[in-house]
Amino acid sequence: MFKRTVLAAFATTVLIAAPALADGDAEKGEKTFNACKACHDVEKGVNKVGPTLKGVVGRKAASVADYKYSEAMTAKGAEGIVWDEATLAAYLPDPKAFVPKTKMAYAGLKKPEDVANVIAYLKAHP
């Protein structure tokens, strides 16, 4: 029960902050995204350790056909999760809290402005 309450409070906070996401700076997001490049690509649409993030904004979770997702991420995709701004804003600060047992090892982006900037950067790579 406590875990659900905490997640609900977090989700509410994210939804309230969601309008600010449109203010992200793609150029700053590119610099922040450098930490992600070891595992993800946004230019060529190829998978690395993680799936391609080219066109991720608006895409259903776990939907890159030639990538082997964790069972947990596959379940999120089956739930119908779509990587829109609000979902990315909830995921990027703490991927393992959003998708327990995900195989993504990255701890997350702790600064809200980094989250907004990375989302702006990802939106610039449809």
C-alpha positions as CSV (number, residue, x, y, z in Angstrom):
1,M,0.0,0.0,0.0
2,F,2.8,2.4,0.9
3,K,4.6,1.7,-2.4
4,R,1.4,2.5,-4.3
5,T,0.9,5.8,-2.4
6,V,4.5,6.8,-3.1
7,L,4.2,6.0,-6.8
8,A,0.9,7.8,-7.0
9,A,2.4,10.9,-5.4
10,F,5.3,10.7,-7.8
11,A,3.1,10.4,-10.8
12,T,1.0,13.3,-9.6
13,T,4.1,15.4,-9.3
14,V,5.2,14.4,-12.8
15,L,1.8,15.3,-14.3
16,I,1.8,18.7,-12.6
17,A,5.3,19.4,-13.9
18,A,4.5,18.0,-17.4
19,P,3.6,21.4,-19.0
20,A,7.2,22.6,-18.2
21,L,8.6,19.8,-20.3
22,A,7.9,21.7,-23.5
23,D,10.5,24.2,-22.3
24,G,13.4,21.7,-22.6
25,D,16.5,22.7,-24.6
26,A,17.5,20.1,-27.2
27,E,21.1,21.4,-27.4
28,K,21.6,21.0,-23.7
29,G,19.8,17.7,-23.9
30,E,22.3,16.5,-26.5
31,K,25.1,17.2,-24.0
32,T,23.3,15.3,-21.2
33,F,22.5,12.5,-23.7
34,N,26.2,11.8,-24.1
35,A,26.0,9.6,-21.0
36,C,23.4,7.5,-22.8
37,K,25.4,7.0,-26.1
38,A,27.3,4.0,-24.9
39,C,24.0,2.0,-24.9
40,H,21.6,4.0,-27.1
41,D,21.6,5.5,-30.6
42,V,19.3,8.3,-31.9
43,E,20.8,8.9,-35.3
44,K,21.1,5.7,-37.2
45,G,18.2,3.8,-35.7
46,V,20.4,0.9,-34.7
47,N,20.3,-1.1,-31.4
48,K,23.3,-1.2,-29.1
49,V,23.3,-2.6,-25.6
50,G,19.9,-0.8,-25.4
51,P,17.3,-0.3,-28.1
52,T,17.5,2.6,-30.6
53,L,15.9,5.8,-29.3
54,K,15.4,7.2,-32.7
55,G,11.7,8.0,-32.9
56,V,11.1,6.9,-29.3
57,V,8.8,9.8,-28.4
58,G,5.3,8.6,-29.3
59,R,6.4,4.9,-29.6
60,K,4.9,2.1,-27.6
61,A,7.2,0.6,-25.0
62,A,9.2,-2.5,-25.9
63,S,8.2,-2.2,-29.6
64,V,11.5,-2.2,-31.5
65,A,11.2,-5.5,-33.4
66,D,14.8,-6.6,-33.4
67,Y,15.6,-5.8,-29.7
68,K,15.4,-8.3,-26.8
69,Y,13.7,-6.4,-24.0
70,S,13.5,-7.6,-20.4
71,E,10.4,-9.4,-19.3
72,A,9.5,-6.3,-17.2
73,M,9.8,-3.9,-20.1
74,T,7.9,-6.3,-22.4
75,A,5.1,-6.3,-19.8
76,K,5.0,-2.5,-19.8
77,G,4.6,-2.6,-23.5
78,A,1.8,-5.1,-23.2
79,E,0.1,-2.7,-20.7
80,G,0.1,-0.1,-23.6
81,I,2.7,2.3,-22.2
82,V,3.7,4.8,-24.8
83,W,6.9,6.9,-24.5
84,D,5.3,10.4,-24.5
85,E,6.7,13.4,-22.6
86,A,4.9,12.5,-19.3
87,T,6.0,8.9,-19.4
88,L,9.6,9.7,-20.2
89,A,9.5,12.3,-17.4
90,A,8.4,9.6,-15.0
91,Y,10.9,7.0,-16.3
92,L,14.1,9.0,-16.8
93,P,14.7,10.0,-13.1
94,D,14.6,6.5,-11.9
95,P,14.2,3.7,-14.5
96,K,14.2,0.9,-12.0
97,A,11.4,2.4,-10.0
98,F,9.3,2.9,-13.1
99,V,10.1,-0.6,-14.5
100,P,11.2,-2.8,-11.7
101,K,13.6,-5.5,-13.0
102,T,14.4,-3.6,-16.1
103,K,17.8,-4.5,-17.5
104,M,18.7,-0.9,-17.9
105,A,21.6,-0.2,-15.5
106,Y,21.5,3.6,-15.6
107,A,20.5,5.1,-12.3
108,G,18.6,8.0,-13.9
109,L,18.7,11.7,-14.4
110,K,18.3,13.5,-11.1
111,K,17.9,17.1,-12.3
112,P,14.4,18.0,-13.7
113,E,16.0,20.3,-16.2
114,D,18.2,17.4,-17.5
115,V,15.0,15.3,-17.9
116,A,13.3,18.1,-19.8
117,N,16.3,18.7,-22.0
118,V,16.8,15.0,-22.9
119,I,13.1,14.7,-23.8
120,A,13.5,17.8,-26.1
121,Y,16.6,16.1,-27.6
122,L,14.7,12.9,-28.2
123,K,11.8,14.7,-29.7
124,A,14.3,16.2,-32.2
125,H,15.1,12.7,-33.5
126,P,11.8,11.3,-34.9
